[in-house]
Amino acid sequence: MEEALRLTTQQKLQQRLTPLQVQFVRMLEMTGPELEDEVRRAVDDNPALEIADDASPIQPENDFNESAEEMQMADYRGDDIPSYRLEANNHSSDDRYYEPVATDDGETLIESLNSQIAQTQLSPLDREVAEYIIGNLDDNGYMTRSIRAITDDLAFQRGLDVTADRVKTVWNAVRSLEPAGVGAIDLRDSLLLQLRRRNQSPARDRAIEIVADYFDLFSKKHFDRIISLTGMTETQLREAMAVIRQLNPKPGSGLQPSVSDDRTRHINPDFSVETDGDNITLTLLNAIPELQIEESFASDEPITIPDASPRQKREALMFVRQKRDEAANFIKVVKMRQETLYRVMLAIIKLQRRFFLTDDPTEIRPMILKDVAALTGYDLSVISRATAGKYVMTQRGVYPLKMFFNERPKDDDDTSSMQILAALRKIIENEDKRHPMSDEAITAALRDEGYDIARRTVAKYREKAGVPVARLRKEI
């Protein structure tokens, strides 16, 4: 039986971004220095785009002129905002402020170790092996590969026929270099390398015994069991622990990496906020000059090319129009980006007015993306992109914009997570270090201070603050 042919219709709704929207989204995610590089590249690549002769940085008009009374009208109203949780990438788990620190070119760990190897009595072959081993250390100075794997690499990649015993001998030579602890395979190994370099003393010898033979108990702070197994007194254990605390768990991190390392780039604030009494002044800091269409590309008059064929003239005209359109779109997107960032920051200042007047992190109030969207009219994704990787400079320091996004612990409570974190840290700082408080005890202490939250919420904030459980906070 032949199948009957059928004609069906289907309605489908599909949303696609225009090239201009794609360019805007990409530019919105850029930091200030990245945007400056993008503008320079566009000016170099597009002959129709140029910097205006009287160029001054693009600065949106400052409409931030509300009075103190009007600013208070922006106070958070819980009934207007439904409760929902921010995604992990839409709020900051770091409530510290950042000082802008410029980095200088300095000697890296690899450069330092290679320089020391060059001054040793190793043979040329052993030096080459040592350089390869050093190249397999991570930023903290730990070995990332086994002796057998390095031996195989040297044979297949370098053509060096060396035995595993010889590689191990050279590895021990690397482990004898400065800083003490480099070349270790794990934390226990690194601590032992550092301890054996220290002057001999009873406290050092006990520290070596603890790390070498009781590292698991030491890492879990089971001090009573260590005393029972070693026969040490509490005073002797305390002295040994004092020696261990002087060691560096990341021996390679002390050397300054090169400024070319992206991880050490200094922070460039995108905004500056200054206060004078109740007045707040916002400034967009990235220095993007005023752009314009180059004069010869701005006219629609026919192009005059001597001895050119009609086809060449058409191609030239198409080239001029294409470059002019690209330049016009680029100028438009840059202005849109600057205006969007400025309006988003204005909204944050309105919502976090008390913080910017006091520079006190405990004054940061509950705020979510939807609060900013209500003031700006922007989509949540636009606000998320506009705040990602952006910083604001105040009189006390430089803060990531994501720090200002924090949810309410409870729907009917106007307490911010920043206030709870501050109270939690204060409680833990004042606890008896020999008998640290459990999460239940911290919960009770917070309730005494007026923070009515559950124990599991306390555990979440404790982890967010980077504070370990009670057992791991215990001191001898």
C-alpha positions in Angstrom: 0.0 0.0 0.0 1.4 3.3 -1.0 1.6 5.9 1.7 -0.5 9.0 1.2 1.3 12.2 0.8 0.5 14.7 3.5 1.1 18.4 3.7 1.4 19.8 7.3 2.2 23.3 8.6 4.1 24.0 11.7 4.5 27.4 13.5 7.8 27.9 15.1 9.0 30.9 17.1 12.7 31.5 16.9 14.8 34.4 18.2 18.1 35.3 16.6 20.5 38.0 17.5 21.5 40.5 14.8 25.2 41.0 14.2 24.9 44.4 16.0 23.5 42.7 19.1 26.2 40.0 19.0 28.8 42.7 18.9 27.2 44.6 21.7 27.0 41.5 24.0 30.7 40.7 23.3 31.7 44.3 24.0 29.6 44.5 27.2 31.5 41.6 28.7 34.9 43.3 28.0 36.9 44.9 30.8 38.1 48.5 30.4 41.6 47.6 29.1 40.1 45.0 26.7 37.7 47.6 25.3 40.6 50.1 24.8 42.5 47.4 22.9 39.4 46.7 20.8 39.0 50.4 19.9 42.7 50.7 18.9 42.3 47.5 16.7 39.2 48.8 15.1 40.8 52.2 14.3 43.8 50.5 12.8 41.8 48.0 10.7 39.0 50.3 9.5 40.0 53.3 7.4 36.5 54.8 7.8 36.9 55.0 11.6 39.0 57.6 13.3 39.5 59.4 16.7 38.0 62.9 16.7 40.5 65.7 16.7 39.1 67.1 19.9 38.6 63.6 21.3 37.7 63.3 24.9 36.6 60.1 26.8 33.1 59.0 26.1 31.2 59.8 29.2 27.4 59.3 29.5 25.5 62.3 30.8 25.4 62.3 34.6 21.7 62.2 35.6 22.6 61.1 39.1 21.1 64.1 40.8 18.5 62.6 43.2 18.2 64.1 46.6 18.7 62.1 49.8 15.0 61.8 50.2 14.5 60.6 46.7 17.3 58.1 47.1 15.6 56.6 50.1 12.6 55.8 47.9 14.7 53.2 46.2 14.9 51.2 49.4 14.3 47.5 49.0 10.7 46.5 49.3 10.5 42.7 49.8 6.8 42.5 48.8 7.7 43.8 45.3 10.5 41.3 44.6 9.7 37.6 44.5 12.2 35.4 46.2 14.6 33.5 44.0 18.1 32.4 44.3 20.9 33.8 42.2 22.9 31.4 40.1 26.4 30.7 41.3 27.9 33.0 38.7 25.5 35.8 39.5 26.8 36.7 42.9 30.1 37.0 44.6 31.4 34.6 47.2 34.2 37.0 48.0 33.3 40.0 50.2 36.8 41.3 50.4 37.8 44.5 48.7 40.8 44.7 46.4 43.5 47.3 46.4 44.8 48.1 42.9 48.3 46.7 42.8 50.5 47.2 39.8 52.9 44.3 39.1 56.5 44.6 38.0 58.5 42.2 36.0 60.1 39.8 38.5 62.0 36.5 38.4 59.7 33.6 38.1 60.1 30.3 40.0 61.3 28.5 36.8 63.8 31.3 36.1 65.1 31.3 39.7 65.6 27.5 39.7 67.3 27.4 36.3 69.6 30.1 37.5 70.6 28.1 40.5 71.0 24.9 38.4 73.4 26.8 36.1 75.7 27.4 39.1 75.9 23.8 40.2 78.4 21.2 39.3 76.0 19.1 37.3 77.0 17.8 33.9 75.5 19.3 30.8 73.2 16.2 30.5 72.1 16.4 34.1 71.4 20.1 33.7 69.1 19.4 30.7 67.3 16.8 32.8 67.0 19.3 35.7 65.6 22.0 33.4 62.9 19.5 32.2 62.1 18.6 35.8 61.8 22.3 36.7 59.5 22.8 33.7 57.1 20.2 35.3 56.7 22.1 38.6 53.4 23.9 39.1 53.1 27.5 40.4 53.4 26.4 44.0 56.6 24.4 43.3 55.1 20.9 43.4 56.0 18.1 41.0 53.2 17.4 38.5 54.6 14.1 37.0 56.3 10.9 38.2 59.9 10.0 37.8 59.0 7.2 35.3 56.8 9.6 33.2 59.7 12.2 33.0 62.1 9.5 32.1 59.9 8.4 29.2 59.4 12.0 28.1 63.1 12.6 28.0 63.6 9.5 25.8 60.7 10.2 23.4 60.7 14.0 23.2 64.3 14.9 23.9 66.1 11.8 22.7 67.9 11.5 26.0 68.7 8.0 27.1 68.8 8.4 30.9 67.8 5.9 33.6 65.0 6.5 36.2 67.7 6.3 38.9 69.6 9.2 37.2 66.5 11.3 36.9 65.7 10.7 40.5 69.2 11.8 41.5 68.8 15.0 39.5 65.3 15.5 41.0 66.8 15.4 44.5 69.3 18.1 43.3 66.3 20.2 42.3 64.7 19.6 45.7 67.8 21.0 47.4 67.4 24.4 45.7 65.7 27.5 47.1 63.1 28.1 48.2 63.0 25.1 50.5 60.2 22.7 49.7 60.2 23.0 45.9 60.1 19.7 44.0 57.9 18.0 46.6 55.3 15.6 45.5 52.7 16.7 48.1 52.2 18.9 51.1 53.6 16.3 53.5 56.8 16.0 51.4 57.2 19.8 51.1 56.9 20.3 54.9 59.5 17.7 55.5 61.9 19.2 53.0 61.5 22.6 54.8 61.8 21.1 58.3 65.0 19.3 57.5 66.6 22.6 56.3 66.0 24.2 59.7 68.5 24.2 62.6 68.2 21.2 64.7 66.2 21.5 67.9 63.9 19.3 70.0 60.9 21.2 68.7 62.0 20.7 65.1 62.7 17.0 65.6 59.2 16.6 67.1 57.7 18.5 64.2 59.4 16.1 61.8 58.1 13.1 63.7 54.5 14.5 63.6 54.6 15.3 59.9 56.5 12.1 58.9 54.6 9.6 61.0 51.3 11.2 62.0 50.4 13.5 59.1 46.8 12.2 58.8 46.2 12.9 62.5 47.9 16.2 62.3 45.9 17.3 59.2 42.6 16.4 61.1 43.9 18.1 64.3 43.5 15.0 66.4 46.0 16.4 68.9 44.9 14.1 71.8 45.7 11.0 69.8 49.1 12.4 68.8 50.0 13.1 72.4 48.9 9.6 73.3 50.9 7.9 70.5 54.1 10.0 70.8 54.3 10.5 74.5 54.7 14.2 74.0 53.5 16.6 76.6 51.0 19.3 75.6 53.7 21.9 75.9 56.0 20.0 73.6 53.3 19.5 71.1 52.5 23.2 71.1 56.1 24.0 70.5 56.3 21.6 67.6 53.1 23.0 66.1 54.6 26.5 66.3 57.5 25.3 64.2 55.2 23.7 61.6 53.1 26.9 61.3 56.2 28.8 60.2 56.5 26.7 57.1 55.1 27.6 53.7 52.6 25.2 52.2 53.1 26.8 48.8 56.9 27.3 48.6 56.9 28.4 44.9 54.2 31.1 45.4 56.7 33.5 47.0 58.4 34.4 43.8 56.9 37.2 41.7 55.7 35.9 38.3 56.2 37.9 35.2 53.8 40.7 34.5 52.8 38.9 31.3 51.1 36.3 33.4 47.4 37.0 33.2 46.9 35.9 36.8 49.0 38.8 38.2 47.5 41.6 36.2 46.6 44.6 38.4 42.9 45.5 38.7 41.7 48.4 36.6 38.6 49.9 38.1 35.8 50.6 35.7 34.1 53.2 37.9 35.0 55.7 40.6 32.5 56.7 43.3 33.2 59.8 45.4 31.1 61.1 48.3 30.7 64.6 49.7 28.3 64.5 52.6 25.1 63.0 51.2 26.2 63.7 47.6 27.5 60.8 45.5 29.5 61.3 42.3 29.9 58.5 39.7 32.6 58.5 37.1 33.2 56.0 34.3 36.9 55.5 34.2 37.8 53.7 31.0 39.4 56.2 28.7 37.6 55.5 25.4 38.1 58.5 23.1 35.3 60.1 21.0 35.1 58.3 17.6 33.9 59.5 14.3 33.5 58.6 10.6 36.6 59.7 8.5 35.6 62.6 6.3 36.4 61.0 2.9 34.1 58.1 3.8 31.2 60.2 5.1 30.1 61.5 1.7 27.7 59.7 -0.6 29.0 61.5 -3.7 30.3 59.3 -6.5 33.9 58.2 -6.2 36.3 59.6 -8.8 39.0 57.0 -9.8 41.0 58.0 -12.9 41.1 55.3 -15.6 38.9 53.0 -13.6 36.4 50.7 -15.2 32.7 50.8 -14.1 33.2 47.5 -12.3 36.1 48.9 -10.3 34.1 52.0 -9.4 31.2 49.8 -8.2 33.6 47.8 -6.1 35.2 50.9 -4.7 31.8 52.3 -3.8 30.8 49.1 -2.1 34.0 49.1 -0.1 33.4 52.7 1.1 29.8 51.9 2.1 30.8 48.7 3.9 33.6 50.3 5.9 31.4 53.3 6.7 28.6 51.1 7.9 31.0 49.0 10.0 32.5 52.2 11.6 29.0 53.6 12.3 27.9 50.4 14.0 31.1 50.2 16.0 30.6 53.8 17.3 27.0 53.0 18.1 27.9 49.8 20.0 30.7 51.5 22.0 28.2 54.3 23.1 25.6 51.6 24.0 28.1 49.8 26.1 29.2 52.9 28.0 25.6 54.0 28.6 24.6 50.5 29.8 27.5 50.2 32.2 26.8 53.7 33.6 23.0 53.1 34.1 23.7 49.7 35.8 26.2 51.3 38.1 23.7 54.1 38.9 21.1 51.5 39.9 23.6 49.7 42.1 24.5 53.0 43.9 20.8 53.7 44.4 20.2 50.3 45.9 23.4 50.3 48.0 23.4 54.0 48.9 24.3 53.3 52.6 27.4 51.3 51.7 28.8 54.0 49.3 28.2 56.7 52.0 29.9 54.7 54.7 32.3 52.3 52.8 31.2 49.7 55.4 30.6 46.2 53.8 28.1 45.4 56.6 25.8 48.1 55.1 25.4 46.1 51.9 21.7 45.3 51.7 19.9 42.4 50.0 20.1 42.9 46.2 19.5 40.6 43.3 19.7 41.0 39.5 16.0 41.6 39.3 16.3 44.7 41.6 18.7 46.3 39.1 16.5 45.2 36.2 13.6 47.0 37.8 15.5 50.3 37.8 17.2 50.1 34.4 14.7 48.1 32.3 17.5 45.8 31.1 17.3 42.1 30.8 18.9 40.0 33.6 21.5 38.6 31.2 22.5 42.2 30.2 23.0 43.1 33.9 24.9 39.9 34.6 27.3 40.6 31.7 27.6 44.3 32.6 28.8 43.5 36.1 31.0 40.4 35.4 34.7 41.3 35.8 33.9 45.0 36.6 35.2 46.9 39.6 34.4 50.1 41.4 36.8 52.3 43.2 35.8 54.1 46.4 37.7 56.0 49.0 38.6 52.8 50.9 39.4 50.4 48.2 38.4 48.6 45.0 35.4 46.3 45.0 34.0 43.8 42.4 30.5 44.7 41.4 29.4 41.1 42.0 30.1 41.7 45.7 26.9 43.8 45.9 24.6 41.0 44.8 23.5 39.0 47.8 20.2 37.4 48.5 18.0 37.4 51.6 18.5 34.5 54.0 14.7 34.6 54.6 12.0 36.1 52.5 10.6 38.2 55.3 14.0 39.4 56.6 15.8 42.5 55.4 19.2 41.3 56.7 21.8 40.8 54.0 24.2 37.9 53.8 27.1 40.4 54.2 25.8 41.3 57.7 25.5 37.6 58.7 29.0 36.9 57.4 30.4 39.7 59.4 28.6 38.6 62.6 29.7 35.0 62.0 33.3 36.0 61.6 33.2 38.1 64.7 31.8 35.1 66.7 34.4 32.7 65.4 37.3 35.3 66.0 36.2 35.6 69.7 35.7 31.8 70.3 37.9 29.7 72.6 40.4 28.4 70.1 41.0 25.3 72.3 37.2 24.5 72.2 35.9 26.0 69.0 32.2 26.4 68.5 30.1 23.9 66.6 27.6 25.1 63.9 24.8 24.6 66.5 26.6 26.8 69.0 27.2 29.5 66.3 23.5 29.3 65.3 22.5 30.0 68.9 25.0 32.9 69.2 23.7 34.4 66.0 20.1 34.2 67.3 21.2 36.0 70.5 22.3 38.8 68.2 19.0 38.9 66.3 19.8 36.7 63.3 17.2 34.0 63.2 18.6 31.5 60.7 18.8 27.7 60.5 21.9 25.7 61.3 22.3 24.5 57.7 22.3 28.2 56.7 25.0 28.9 59.2 27.0 26.0 57.7 26.6 27.5 54.2 27.8 30.9 55.3 30.7 29.4 57.3 31.8 27.6 54.1 31.3 30.8 52.1 33.6 32.6 54.5 36.2 29.9 54.1 36.0 28.9 57.8 36.6 25.2 58.4 34.5 23.0 60.8 35.1 23.3 64.5 37.4 20.3 64.7 39.8 21.8 62.1 39.8 25.2 63.9 41.0 23.6 67.2 44.3 24.8 68.5 46.5 23.2 71.0 
